[in-house]
Amino acid sequence: MDKQLMGPRAKIDQPCAACRMLHRKCADDCLLAPYFPANEPEKFAGVHRVFGASNVIKMLQLVEASKREDAVKSMVYEAYARLRDPIYGCAGTISYLQKHVKDLEAQLETVKARVVESQGQRDQLLRALMEVSINGYNLMHPMGYDNTFFAGQNSPLLDCNMLHGDHPLDFTMDYHHVV
C-alpha cells in the first residue's frame, strides 16, 4: 500500500506527541493524534501537566467530534495560563484585561472632557474676536484700530491700503510716524 494514500501520520510513521510522552503505541484511531502532532510535543506536555492524560481523553470523548479541535485549543490555552499563574489561570488574564479596559475607558473620558473644554475655549475666543470686530476695532489692521479713527492728513499710522503685501495680515510693511 502507498504511504501517501494512508494520510499524514503514515508518512512520518511516528507516534503522536501524546502517545510518545505516555510511552505507548499510537493506534490508527488514536483520539489524541489529530490534536497533538508529533512535531508539537510541548503542546501536549502542558495539557498533560495541568489536566492529566486520562482527563483530556475523557473531556474529548464528551465533546462532539466537530467541536473537539476548539476544545483542545481551549485546554491548551488554559494549561499555558495555569502554568504561568497556577492560582487564577486564564481568569487572572481576563481580570487583568478587564481592568486595563476600564483604565483605558477612564482615560478616554478624560480626553473627551478636555476636547469639549478646548472646543468651548475656542468658541469663547471666536465670540470675543467677533465682538471686538463689531465694536469698532478692525482686526485686520496691524494695530487693531479701525482706519476711520485715524483718517486724516496728520494720521499717526498709514492707511491699510498702503500695505506692501497683498494680504491685510501681511506684516512686511514699514510703519511710519508722521513727524
Disulfide bonds with the S-S distance in Angstrom:
none
